[in-house]
Amino acid sequence: MITLYQRTDCPFCWKVRLALAELGLGYNSVDTRLGEKHAEVLRLSPTGTVPVLVEGDVVIWESGVMLDYLDARYARARFIPVAAVEQAAARNLHAYSDKVVGPALRELVFEKRARPEADWDWRRIRDSESRWRDCLAWLESEAGTLSAGAPGIADFALGARCGVAEAYGAGVDGDFPRLRDWFKALQDRPAWDAAYPTYFTAP
């Protein structure tokens, strides 16, 4: 049985849950709170952060490696293309989600999650929303690499980021039609509801 140490609203955890849900794999969820120094997470992971996936003697503390592991062990290359060019494109989008989209959304999330609305710093929020839309513009040109009908690592990573953005009032609108259609199709999959964060109100 897989055990996943996680925080439900964390996009790194969310993308792993999406993969698990697509595979139909049951798992034991150990939920942590924002800022919590969870004893088992600290013992298992040198980073001290979630997610951490444990299966038998296997301990994985990096979300991208978790997707690689699940693909190799259970999905039979369903999540990661075998062909070199397609695999590179998928991995590029996965990296873009973590290295560009995540930082773009950070201030939006931190302001709205940590403070009452009366104390929001609207300059920081608008700057973050602007950076998010820059990401969407770039992703619109790359949308052909995404596939909600047969989702893989890029779909899981970017789907989670889009879900976080939507939860904080900055979704994928009609200015980005290819991306909007992809995200809607991803949300229509049973795995989306199964993986949706309990931290947010269910869609």
Buried (B, 14 or more C-beta within 10 A) or exposed (E): EBBBBBBBBBBBBBBBBBBBBBBEBEBEBBBBEEEEEBEEBEEBBEEEBBBBBBBEEEEBBBBBEBBBBBBEEBBEEBBBBEEEEEBEBBBEBBBBBBEBBBEBBEBBBBBBEEEEEEEBEEEBBEBBBEBBBEBBEEBBEBBEBBBBEEBBBBBBBBBBBBBBBBBBEBBBEEEBEBBBBBBEBBBEBEBBEEBBBEBBEEE
